[in-house]
Amino acid sequence: MKNKLIIVAGCSASGKTTVASKIKNSFKKGKAQIICLDHFYKSNAKAMPKVKATGNPNFDHPDAFDWPLFKKCLTSLLNNKPTLIPVYDYTVHQRKDKWQSIKPTPIIILEGFLVLYDDYVNKLATLKIYVETALDICFKRRLQRDQKERGRTAASVKKQWNESVVPMFKKYVKPNRWKADFILPWDKSNNQKSLNYLIPAIREELKE
């Protein structure tokens, strides 16, 4: 692999996107980019796993993602080849009818709640970070985000949180936190001090 991969994992609304953005912005323009696992949700609603109790689509289960397509796109970028990735629309819970052209960069930052789950992806990573935040804080952040940015009602956010987000977090996300090289607490006040120490370590590891 010619390019380097940094993984940023953690619970939904734990602060992954913020941490990934801060890491990206610490490099020169054009040196790093963020790829989000969420773009690789399966396009066919019928193929989505279901919540057993209700039959609703389970967007928090590993089988909700198109892993073969994701791995193909990621491998292309790490091998310094351009790729096309799907564009996901959170407001309607499906892919848009268009693809985004992505050019490779020396550093790829992969962000997503299940990115530590897959062993193949883990083997590709130079560095793996787990953003740890208390579940009650994650819920408050997700409630605010989904209502403001994704047109969700408070009731629907709470329902999904209890039905699938927390159960899948406990089953597939939290058990894989041990795979991370760094565990970064990111609570109410965030943890900029630790990130200030972590970013130079990342640059040193990547020889930047």
VOLO-487816 format. One line per 8 residues: number of its first residue (from 1); their letters; for each residue x, y, z of C-alpha. Coordinates in Angstrom, 1 decimal. Example, Ala and Ser with C-alpha at 12.3 -4.5 7.8 and 13.67 -1.06 7.14 Angstrom:
BEGIN
1> as> 12.3/-4.5/7.8; 13.7/-1.1/7.1
This chain:
BEGIN
1> mknkliiv> 0.0/0.0/0.0; 1.4/3.4/-1.0; -0.9/5.6/1.1; -1.5/5.4/4.9; -4.8/4.7/6.7; -6.0/6.1/10.0; -9.1/4.7/11.6; -11.4/6.7/13.9
9> agcsasgk> -14.1/4.6/15.5; -16.5/4.9/18.4; -20.2/5.0/19.3; -22.7/7.0/17.2; -22.3/10.7/18.0; -19.3/10.1/20.2; -17.3/12.8/18.4; -15.6/10.7/15.6
17> ttvaskik> -16.3/13.3/12.9; -14.9/16.1/15.0; -11.7/14.2/15.9; -11.2/13.0/12.3; -11.6/16.6/11.1; -9.1/17.9/13.6; -6.6/15.3/12.5; -7.2/16.0/8.9
25> nsfkkgka> -6.7/19.8/9.4; -3.4/19.2/11.1; -1.9/18.2/7.8; -1.2/20.4/4.8; -4.0/21.0/2.4; -4.5/18.1/0.0; -2.4/15.7/2.2; -5.3/14.0/4.0
33> qiicldhf> -9.0/13.3/3.5; -11.9/11.7/5.4; -13.9/8.7/4.1; -17.1/7.9/6.1; -18.3/4.3/6.3; -21.9/5.5/6.4; -21.7/6.2/2.6; -21.6/2.4/2.1
41> yksnakam> -25.0/1.5/3.5; -26.6/-1.1/1.3; -28.7/0.5/-1.4; -31.5/-2.1/-1.4; -33.8/-1.7/1.6; -34.9/-5.3/1.4; -31.3/-6.5/1.9; -31.0/-4.6/5.2
49> pkvkatgn> -31.0/-6.6/8.4; -34.0/-6.2/10.6; -34.6/-5.4/14.3; -36.1/-8.7/15.5; -38.6/-7.1/17.9; -40.1/-4.7/15.3; -39.0/-5.8/11.8; -37.6/-2.2/11.2
57> pnfdhpda> -34.3/-1.9/9.2; -31.3/-2.2/11.5; -28.9/0.4/10.3; -26.5/-0.3/13.2; -25.8/-4.0/12.4; -22.6/-4.8/10.4; -24.7/-6.5/7.7; -26.3/-3.1/6.9
65> fdwplfkk> -23.1/-2.2/5.0; -21.9/-3.1/1.5; -18.5/-4.3/2.7; -17.2/-5.7/-0.6; -17.8/-2.3/-2.3; -16.3/-0.5/0.7; -13.1/-2.6/0.7; -12.7/-2.2/-3.1
73> cltsllnn> -12.9/1.6/-2.9; -10.7/1.8/0.2; -8.0/-0.5/-1.4; -8.0/1.6/-4.5; -7.4/4.8/-2.6; -4.6/3.2/-0.5; -3.0/1.9/-3.7; -3.0/5.5/-5.0
81> kptlipvy> -5.8/5.0/-7.5; -9.0/7.1/-7.8; -12.4/5.6/-7.1; -16.1/6.2/-7.1; -18.0/6.1/-3.8; -21.8/6.2/-3.3; -23.5/9.2/-1.9; -25.9/8.5/1.0
89> dytvhqrk> -28.9/10.5/1.9; -29.7/10.3/5.6; -33.1/12.0/5.3; -34.5/9.1/3.2; -32.2/6.4/4.4; -30.9/5.4/1.0; -28.2/6.1/-1.5; -28.7/8.9/-4.0
97> dkwqsikp> -28.6/8.1/-7.7; -25.1/9.5/-8.2; -21.5/8.6/-7.2; -18.7/10.8/-6.0; -15.3/10.7/-7.6; -12.6/10.5/-5.0; -8.9/11.1/-5.7; -6.3/9.4/-3.5
105> tpiiileg> -4.3/11.3/-0.9; -1.2/10.3/1.1; -3.4/9.9/4.2; -6.9/8.4/4.3; -8.9/8.9/7.5; -11.6/6.4/7.8; -14.4/7.4/10.2; -17.3/5.2/11.3
113> flvlyddy> -18.8/3.4/14.3; -18.0/-0.1/12.9; -14.6/0.5/11.3; -12.8/-1.5/14.0; -15.2/-4.4/13.4; -13.7/-5.8/10.2; -10.3/-7.6/10.4; -9.4/-6.9/6.8
121> vnklatlk> -9.8/-3.1/7.3; -7.9/-3.3/10.6; -4.9/-4.9/8.9; -4.7/-2.0/6.4; -4.5/0.7/9.1; -1.4/2.3/10.2; -3.1/3.8/13.3; -6.4/3.1/15.0
129> iyvetald> -8.2/5.5/17.3; -11.3/4.8/19.4; -13.2/7.9/20.6; -14.8/7.1/23.9; -17.8/9.0/25.2; -20.5/8.2/27.7; -23.7/6.9/26.1; -26.0/9.5/27.7
137> icfkrrlq> -23.8/12.2/26.1; -23.8/10.4/22.7; -27.6/10.3/22.8; -28.0/14.0/23.5; -25.7/14.8/20.7; -27.4/12.4/18.3; -30.9/13.7/19.2; -29.8/17.3/18.5
145> rdqkergr> -28.0/16.4/15.2; -30.7/14.1/13.8; -33.5/16.6/14.5; -31.5/19.6/13.1; -29.7/18.0/10.1; -31.8/14.9/9.2; -35.4/15.9/9.8; -36.0/13.3/12.4
153> taasvkkq> -38.5/13.5/15.3; -37.4/13.2/18.9; -39.5/10.1/19.2; -38.0/8.3/16.2; -34.5/9.1/17.3; -35.2/7.7/20.8; -36.9/4.6/19.4; -33.9/3.8/17.1
161> wnesvvpm> -31.4/4.5/19.9; -33.1/2.0/22.2; -34.0/-0.6/19.5; -30.7/-0.9/17.6; -28.0/1.8/18.4; -27.3/0.7/22.0; -27.8/-3.0/21.5; -25.5/-3.1/18.4
169> fkkyvkpn> -23.0/-0.8/20.2; -22.7/-3.3/23.0; -22.5/-6.2/20.7; -20.3/-5.0/17.8; -18.6/-1.6/18.7; -17.5/-1.6/22.3; -16.0/-5.2/22.2; -13.7/-4.1/19.4
177> rwkadfil> -12.3/-1.0/21.2; -9.3/-3.1/22.3; -8.1/-3.2/18.7; -7.4/0.5/18.8; -3.9/1.9/19.3; -5.3/4.9/21.2; -8.5/5.4/23.2; -9.4/9.0/23.3
185> pwdksnnq> -12.0/10.2/25.9; -14.3/12.8/24.3; -16.9/13.9/26.8; -18.7/17.2/27.6; -15.6/19.3/27.4; -14.1/17.2/24.7; -10.4/16.4/25.3; -8.4/18.9/23.2
193> kslnylip> -5.4/18.5/25.6; -5.0/14.8/24.8; -5.6/15.4/21.1; -2.8/18.0/21.2; -0.5/15.2/22.4; -1.9/12.7/20.0; -1.6/14.6/16.7; 2.2/15.0/17.0
201> aireelke> 2.4/11.3/17.7; 0.4/10.6/14.6; 2.6/12.8/12.5; 5.7/11.1/13.9; 4.3/7.6/13.2; 3.5/8.7/9.6; 6.8/10.4/9.3; 5.2/13.8/8.6
